[in-house]
């Protein structure tokens, strides 16, 4: 039986080109594609109802200029825990890679990678492994070492900082006071030696 995938990317030409390349260069078969998360969720729900979910979903992170990608893969992972998710994005910083993995991605490849690395990622993820593009692994190890000293709540705050949420938005998302957010951020900067949000995002964000 053929291995199947579904792709979500708001750039239609890139989406069609990626499907064509994968199907020509491998045994993978595309079961569908869409340009936005809402449409993808609707179509995947129909496929699920017919017990014909694809083996994995390839998703971008940036849709229509916002950060809906993280919420999308988190929802996808929650709805279909058995469904493998690969992020295929222009973003390649360690903080973004780690955030994607925390939200449910089993693989991460930047769009700057050689095309065959995406297929390699698909094959590895299908077999149950976690796969991160070779050029991104060293920075990811450094990032994880960098955050070892942080508490679980500080890591949650840090993840939202990397998604460019404001202090008020972080407070609302975590259901804590804004003053508590400010204290967590101060602690993060003190433990990591980072001076401010701008430096933090420049080093580990997009």
Secondary structure, DSSP 8 states (H G I E B T S, - for coil): ---EEEEE-S-HHHHHHHHHHHHHHSS-EEEEEESSHHHHHHHHHHHHHTT---SEEEE-S-BTTBSHHHHHHHHHHHH-TTSEEEEEES---HHHHHHHHHTT-SEEEETTS-HHHHHHHHHHHHTT--EE-HHHHHHHHHHHHHTTTS-HHHHHHHHHHHTT--HHHHHHHHTS-HHHHHHHHHHHHHHHT--SHHHHHHHH--
